[in-house]
């Protein structure tokens, strides 16, 4: 087992890793930028190292500073969290070359599944259904136009090297494609350093369903059920739940088997997520995230498995603790991402938190790194808390979510809490009638 783990991240996920390490008896090192000097993860870690100024590229994306922090603090493993360097194969390689353990998949798996076009081809070879589209990146507008004519409009352009909606453009006809092609390539290059884009058929009302997978170094891979992530704005998730109201036991097994098959084809080890689009009873591979997800708590709540602890144990060489046989999900769980942003315009709203009173009671969990008088910095993602609620049934969970959102008091910055309260009152949400286009027609 590790003696000391460095967390190469910030905010609530850094704190979440510290909690898991403490329960395993492992010491922790928090790295932080100058802007995060007063963050809770810095206070709760056994050791801390400042790795640079506020800007991410000078701190949380600065590989040499993070490795130096690990060496001077005596860490023997690094947990990357999510975002930042978590899916950077070069970082994972350097960690290994420095005789440290990367708590995540191998650099080879990250590289193979991190390139969206390559991952799509890998899924196809593994017999996982894929959306009709280009075989790899499209280099010219003429190439893109030819693929679009073959599969039919609408189509969607996606960045090969990344996600989060960057480099993504929906094209309803040839004119749209002509306007969007170079824009998508330029945006992809700015965001990920690679201009490659690929093209897929655009499904007009799909659900976003993802399967949590986990592999160990003994070659065992398991599926831990699905998460419904259809409530999103500009490809950024707002609410996640498990199980999905659209997936029955037979479909869950089918999707889980496909996800496991894909992971086995690349010898995948540690936590990962296979993301699918689901429409009209069919599912299609979209991409893989080779890391822990923001929404991992909903899977923890319905499976009883601590995914972050499992990451650490598997990285240390232990076998998966998940018992053999089909996993049964228990009850229902839902996560609301609480962002420091205007709930109407979605503009980030950093600043000082004057009051912070999270809800409690049965079936309520809050993962957060903020507190009263904490100053939300303007330099990073606006996520400040995750509210996770559980119940025996989906209606029970929604009722608990309503109560918890009403009791969640954050003053000093605007938050997405009013938006969440409105969404869970929507008749379509209550019925489970969801798609990735839900927010386009949502009326408050």
N, C-alpha and C positions, 0 to 999 in steps of 0.2 A: 504493500500500500504506500501511497505517497506521504511524504512528511510535510510538504508545504506546496500549496497550489497558488499560482498567480492568476488573477482574473484580469484578462486583457479587455476590459469593458467598463461600463459605468452604469449608473442608475439602478433600476429595480432588478435587472438581470444579474448585475454584479452582487447585489445584496442576496439574491436568491441562491447564487452559487456559494456564497459565504455561509448561509444557513445550512445548506447540504453538507458542506465541509465540516462545520462545527459538530453536526450530528454524527459524522464519521470519525471524529477525533483528529481531523487534519487541520494544520495551521494554514492561514491564508495571507496573501499579499494583495493589497489594493493598489492599482496604479491609477493616477488621476491627473487631469490637466489642472492648470492654475485656476480655472473657473470652477472646478469641482472639489476644491480643497475642503469645503464644509459638507460634502455629501455624506449620507449615512454609510455608504459602503466603505468609505475611508475611516469612519469612526469605529465600525464594527470589525474590521479586519485586524489580524494580529500585527501586521506590518503594512506600511504604505510608502509609495515612492511617487514623487511628482515627475511626470515624463514630458512636460512641455507646456506651451501656451494653450489658450482656449481652443484655437482652431484644430479640428480633428486631424488634418494632415500633419500637424506638428506635434501631435500627442497620441491619440488613440489609433492613428494609422501609421505611426512612426515605428516601424519594425525594430530598428536598431535600439531605440530607447526602451522598448518593451523587453527585448532580450537582455539588455544591460540591467534593467530592473530585476529580472529573474535571477541573473547571476549574482548581483550584489546582495540580494535578499535571501539567497540560498534556496530558491524554489526549485522543485524537481519536475513540475508539470505546469502546463498553462491551459486554462479554460477560456475559450474565446467568446463565450456568450452567443448573442446573435447580432447581426449587423457588423459594422467595422471590418475586422479582419477574419471573421468567422468562416467565410467561404473563400479565403485566399489561399490557394494551393502553395504559392511561394512562401507564405508565412509558415504554413504547416511544415514545409520542407526544412526551413531554417530552424524551426523549433527542434526538429529531429536531429539535424546536423549538430546542434548545440547540446546534444545528449539530454534533452528535455522531452517530456511526453506531451504530445498534443492531445487534449481531451476532445476528440472528434474523429472523423474518418481519416483515411490515408490521403496524402496529397494526390495520389493517382485517382482516387474516387472523386475527390473534390473537383479535380480538373476535368474528369470525364463527364460528370453530371452537372458541373457548373456552367459549361458551355451549352446553352439551351438547344442549339441546333444539333450538337453531338449527342446530347441526352435524348433528344427525340429519335435519332437514328438508333441509339442503343435500346430504347424502349421497343422500337419496331422489331429489332432483331430478337428481343426477348419475348416476343409474342404479346406485347401489351398494346391495346388499341390506341391509335394515335389519330389526331385530326388530319384530314387531307391537307397537304401543303407542300412546300418546297423540300427537296432533298438537300438539306444544308443551307448555308447563307445564299442569298441572291445578291450578286455583285452589281448588276446594272438594272436600270428601270425596265429595259426590254425583257430581261430575264424574269423580273417580277411580274410584268404584264402578261407574259406567256403562261406562268403558273396560275395567275389569277383567272385567265380565260379558261384554263383547263378545269379548274375546280369550281369556278363560278363565284360571283360576288354575292354578299360582302366578304372581304378578306381582312386580315389583321397583320400588320407588320410588328415584329418583336425583336428586341435586341438579343443577339446570341449570347452575350457575355453577362447579362444581368437581368434584374426584374424590378419590381416596385413601380411598374408603369412607365419607367423611363425608356424612351426609344420606341414606345408603343403607339401605333396609329391605326384606327379603323378606317377602312376605305370601302365606300358603298358602290363606287363605280370607277372606271378608268381615269376619269378626271381627278377624283380624290387621290388615287394612287400616284398620279403624276405630281401632285402637290405635296404629298406626304413622304415620298421615298427619301429624298435627300435630307429632309427635316429629321426624319427618324434616324437616319445614319449619323447625322451631326450630333443629335442628342445622345445617341448611344456612345459615340466616341468621347463626348464630354463627360459622361457619367461613368463609363467603364474603361475608357482608353482603347476600345475596339469598336470600329464603326459597323461591323457585320450585323446584318439583320436577316431574319428569315420570315417566311410568309405562311399563314395558315388560313383555312376557311374560318370565317367568323360565325360562331353560334350566337343566335340573337337573344335567347332567353335561357342560358344555362345556369345551373347551380355550380358553385365552387365547392367541391368536396375533396378533402385531403385525408390521406391515410398516414397515421403515425407508425413508423417502422423502427425496428431496433435490431442490430446485428452484433454478435460477439466474435471474438478471435477464434472461437472453436468452429466457426462456419454456420452457426445457427442464426436464423433471421425470423423475426415474428412481426405480425401486424397487431397493433393495439387499438384497432377500431378507427372510426372516421370522425372528422370534425366538419361541420357545415360552416363555411366562411363566405356565404353569398352576400351578406350585408357589408358592402364596401363602397367607397367613394374614390373615383380615379385610381382604382386598383389597390387602394389602401383599405385594409380590413377595419371594420368598426365593432362588430359583434360576432362572436364565434360560439358554437354550441356543439355538444355531443350527447347522444347520437343525433344524426340528421333526421328531421321529420320525414324525409323522402326515401330513406334507405331501410329496407327490411333485412332480416337475417341472411337471406339467400344472396342478396346483392352485396351485403357487407362482406360475406365470405368470398364472393367472386372478386371484388375489388381488392380485398386484402391479399388474396392469392396472387393477383397480378402484381401488386406492389412488392411482395416478397420475392417473386420471380425476377423482377427487375433488379432488386438489391443483390440477389444471389449471383446474377450475371456479372456484377462488377465487384464481387467479394466485399460487400459493404459492411463496415464495422462502426458501431456507435449509433447515436440517434439521427434520424432523418425523416423527411416528410415527402411523400409522393403526392403531387397535386393533380387532381383530375377535374375536368369539366363534365357535368352530368346533365343530359337532356333526353327526354323521351325514352327513358329506360335504358339508355346507353351511356357508357363513360369513355372518356378519351384522356390519355396522358397529356399533361400540360408542361410540367417541369418538376424537378426535385430540388428541395432545399436540404443541403448537406450540413445541418446544424440543428440545434434546439430552436423551437419556434416561440414567438411571443405568446401564442395561445396554448402552449403546452399544458397549463394548469387544468383546462377542461378535461383533457385526457387523464391527468392524474386523479381528478375527482371521480371519474366514472370507472377507472380501473383499479384504484388504490395503489398505483405504482408511482414512486418518486422518480421521475425521469432524470432529474439532475444527479441524484445519487447513483442511479443506474449508469449514467454516462461516466462518472468517475470510477466506479467499480469495474466496468467493462474496459476502460482505458488502462486500468491497472492489471488487466489480464484475467479477471474473474469471468465466469460464465454468466449468461443472463439469469436473473433470478425468477423470471416469468415461468410459471409452471407449464408443462406440456399440455396440449389439448386446446380446443377452441375457447377463446376468451369471451366471457359474458360481461357486457357493460352493465353497470349497476346504477340505476336512476338516470338523472339528466343533469347536465351542467351547462352553464352559459357564462361567457366572459364579455365584459364591457370595457373597451379601451377608453380610459379617461385621459384626454389630451388637454394641454393648456392652450386652447385655441377658441376663437369665436365660434359659437355653435351655429351661427347663420352663415357667416362668410368663410369660415374655416381658416381664417388668418391666425398664425401663431400669436400667442399672447403671453410672452415671458414676463416675469416680474416677481415681486415678493408676495409670498403666501401669508396672509394675515391670520387666517383661521384654517385649521385642518382637523376635521372630525370624521373619521371613517366609520361606516356602519359596522355593527356586529350582530351577534345572535346566531341561532342555528343555521347552518348551511351558507354562511357568508365568509368569504375570504378576501382580503385586500393585499395585493402585492404592490408595494410602493417604496420609494426612496425619499419621499418628501415629508415635511413636517412644518409646524407653525414657524414662521419667520424664515423658512427656506426661500432662497432666491432661485427661481427657474431661469437658467441661462438661455440666451437667445441662439446659442451656437449649435444646438443638437436637436434631435427629434423631440417633438412636443409631448410625448407620452410621459405622464407623471404618476399614473396608478392604473392597476388592473383590478376591477371588481369581478370576482368569480362567485356565482351563486349556484347552489345545488338543491335538487328536490327529487321526490320519488317519480314524478312525471313532468312532462314539459309544461303543462299549465301550472303546476306547483312551483316550478322554477321561475316562470315568468312572474308569478305573484310575488315570490321572494325578491326577484330583481326589482320590481316596482317599489317595494318597501325599502330595500337597501338604497336605491337611487334617491329616494325621497329623504333618507336620513344622512346621505353623504354630503357633508358641508365643506366646501372649499371656497374661501373668500380671498380677494386680492388679485386673482387672475380669472379670466373667463375660462370655462371648461366645456367639454362636450356632454356633460351630465344632462342638461335640458334636451339635447338632441336624442340621447338614449331614451329618456322618459317618453318622448314623443313617438319614437320608433316602436317601442313595445306596446303602445296603445293602438297601433295601426292594425286594422282588421286583417290585412294580408299577412302580417307578421304573426298575429295570433293564430291564424289558420295554418301557418307553415308554408304559405304560398310565396316562396322566395326565389330570387334569381339575382345574378350579378348586376342586373339593371334596376333593381328595387329602388335605389335612391334617386334614379332619374325621374321617377313619377311620384316620389314621396312628397306628401303635403303636410306641413306642420299646422 
